Amino acid sequence: MRPDTAMPTDPPTTRPRTNVFEELESQVRSYCRSWPATFTTAAGSTLQAENGRSYLDFFAGAGALNYGHNHPVLLEALLDYLRSGGIVHSLDMHTAAKRDFLTTFRDRILVPRDLDYKLMFPGPTGTNSVESALKLARKVTGRQHILSFTNAFHGMTLGALSVTGNSMKRNGAGLPLTNSSKIPYDDYFSGATEDFLWLERVLSDSGSGVDKPAAIIVETVQGEGGLSAARPEWLRALSELCRTHEILLILDDVQAGCGRTGEFFSFEESGIVPDIVCLSKSISGFGLSMALTLIRPQLDQWEPGEHNGTFRGQNTSFVTGTAALNEFWSDDTFAEGVRERAAELHDGLAQIASGYAGAVVKGRGFLSGIKFQDASAASKIAAASYERGLLVETSGPEDEVLKTMPALTISSDELRSGVDIIAAAAAEVLGAPVMQEAAPDADMRGGAYNRGTDSRGEEGK
Ligand SMILES: Cc1ncc(COP(=O)(O)O)c(C=O)c1O
């Protein structure tokens, strides 16, 4: 458009010299504020930036890069497919790439775990999967209300926000978020109260005034909400409660799934079988967008097209997703390696935490971190880590937990380097570590939801 001569514009020379990101991109951007480098290439757990530096990745695309950047096997599969002229976009039409993904997911994931689910491809992000799960639960039960947990995070669209805890994100909705209530996550009262007592009571009491919900949605590890990890026995009790009261259990495995906790589904350890499972992030394996909602067959009551979208199940994502399942999930070898290296990460984090009063290790598997006594410490340590060449973020309503989420393919040496950087950054921010007295044994209270030593996912209290 030609400039309007009646409307004088600033001569170009007087314009402030900003970079194009600041000039053009919305203020909503966030990660680039903590990590202002301009990244160019990446391989495995290392990113290169235009400033000539390389950065070790303890972030893994917020969980979308479980197999690292540009894994060569997945890259080859993708390039072969594109070069062959394979279909890229097809909505929900039949394609050979989708057929390969469906059969591979059945053979590598469902059958070995004795799981029976129908696969639904909603829009391509985690929040789309959550929306589809909430909608289906309401349709199938005819009930409106959904229960979710304190500090939960399920996505940024309105339905997913309504079951999310974080007040800043909720306020962004700009309208009342209704038809959902929060109940306490495992250990919310620090072991002082049995978390389910209230819920069990009101669900059994026809005079309680509490409507029976359509579903309860839960994360096994609260990836964004501070890395609290539910104990397997707590998850089993939740599942039992849902079964008794005919409430659907939706398990949001968008962040903790696809191997992040050391098993393909994060709920495997507990032995529960949720009614609906939400997957996204690393299901394509390559950082390509894709989401998958698993539905117990009896619940698959959608009318054709009742929930759809233009970008469902991209074929490029099917191709890399299939390659990832074949490469990493044909047997237990990969998962065993993940568990071993997750233990190394855990030991490294525990070592750091033991140097600072009140610091505790949180989370499970490769979704673990440290909560420091001073809530502001984690952000400062993440910033100091960046200066030393490590990408690591924070979690929790006050960003109070330093969150480590390396690629599952990271080597022990890379893991060690990252932990060393965090230790140095912590010493810069908090001072030299002072070994604390040995952490007390975990609380061994009795009762139906007996707290075990390791299963709570928190140590050093
Ligand atoms: C547990 C969980 N559910 C849902 C989402 C939303 O996923 P997306 O950002 O792809 O919409 C996230 C994102 O971090 C998540 O951690």
The ligand as a Gaussian input file, in Angstrom:
#p B3LYP/6-31G(d) Opt

LIG

0 1
 C       -0.928000     -32.111000      30.470000
 C       -1.147000     -31.185000      29.316000
 N       -2.321000     -31.195000      28.685000
 C       -2.561000     -30.397000      27.634000
 C       -1.602000     -29.525000      27.192000
 C       -1.889000     -28.624000      26.027000
 O       -1.168000     -29.006000      24.920000
 P       -0.960000     -28.000000      23.702000
 O       -0.061000     -26.906000      24.198000
 O       -0.337000     -28.808000      22.616000
 O       -2.309000     -27.495000      23.342000
 C       -0.361000     -29.467000      27.818000
 C        0.683000     -28.521000      27.374000
 O        1.676000     -28.297000      27.994000
 C       -0.123000     -30.313000      28.921000
 O        1.029000     -30.309000      29.576000

